[in-house]
Amino acid sequence: MRQLALNQILEYYDVPQILVATDATGTRYLCTLYSQSETEGYKYIGVQISEPRLMAFIGGQLDLRDAYLHPEVENAVYSVTAQKEVLTAITPLSQQDITEDMLPEAGYFFDTSDLSDEAEPISDTYQLEVPVHDRMTFSTLVSRMGWRALSLHKKVGKVAVL
């Protein structure tokens, strides 16, 4: 069992539906609610997820169901419970253990357009130095990840990314 810390709630309808949590080593888990009861608490299906893949989901480029059916590494899908504000990743689930009622429907892509201003996801600004010959590759990466480049200086190749 791994105790998880809540990082961000992405969808909330009465209770957190989709959330991001981390374990003691900093590994991120994308969790989706699939069951709730007074005795067993809330049950989530959770998948270990890298930062780029999480950003692809938040940017609307990764189907939520695909994140669980095609994890980045083996044994990366967990049953996660939430009881009395404690999140715990129990044991890894094999593909045979994952039932249809645990999985979200196909075709769910995260959309931030319906969030109110005060509920927008937290963003950071970074200043990066990009060699001039890599600017096209970097521009493609920026657009695919759903980031915004504030400026790109031709001489130095610096860019602020949100």
WOFEN-V882137 format. One record per pair of residues at least 12 apart in sequence whose ideal C-beta (glycine too) atoms are under 7 Angstrom apart, sorted by sequence separation. I is the first residue (numbers start at 0). J is the second residue. If there is no record, write none. Layout:
BEGIN
I&J, I&J
END
This chain:
BEGIN
7&19, 18&30, 31&43, 77&89, 78&90, 148&160, 149&161, 5&18, 6&19, 30&43, 31&44, 6&20, 17&31, 30&44, 77&91, 78&92, 146&160, 147&161, 5&20, 6&21, 16&31, 30&45, 76&91, 77&92, 146&161, 4&20, 16&32, 29&45, 76&92, 3&20, 4&21, 15&32, 28&45, 29&46, 74&91, 134&151, 3&21, 14&32, 28&46, 48&66, 3&22, 28&47, 29&48, 52&71, 141&160, 28&48, 46&66, 1&22, 14&35, 26&47, 27&48, 46&67, 76&97, 49&71, 134&156, 27&50, 44&67, 47&70, 29&53, 46&70, 3&28, 47&72, 131&156, 27&53, 130&156, 14&41, 29&56, 128&155, 129&156, 47&75, 128&156, 46&75, 128&157, 129&158, 46&76, 67&97, 127&157, 126&157, 127&158, 31&63, 44&76, 45&77, 126&159, 127&160, 19&53, 44&78, 45&79, 125&159, 67&102, 124&159, 125&160, 42&78, 43&79, 29&66, 124&161, 42&80, 43&81, 64&102, 41&80, 64&103, 122&161, 40&80, 41&81, 63&103, 64&104, 40&81, 64&105, 40&82, 45&88, 62&105, 64&107, 62&106, 63&107, 62&107, 62&108, 28&77, 30&79, 59&108, 59&109, 28&79, 59&110, 57&109, 56&109, 44&101, 44&102, 28&88, 57&120, 20&86, 22&88, 33&100, 33&101, 31&103, 3&79, 5&86, 2&85, 3&86, 60&143, 3&87, 2&87, 3&88, 60&145, 1&87, 58&144, 59&145, 0&87, 1&88, 58&145, 0&88, 0&89, 55&144, 54&144, 9&109
END
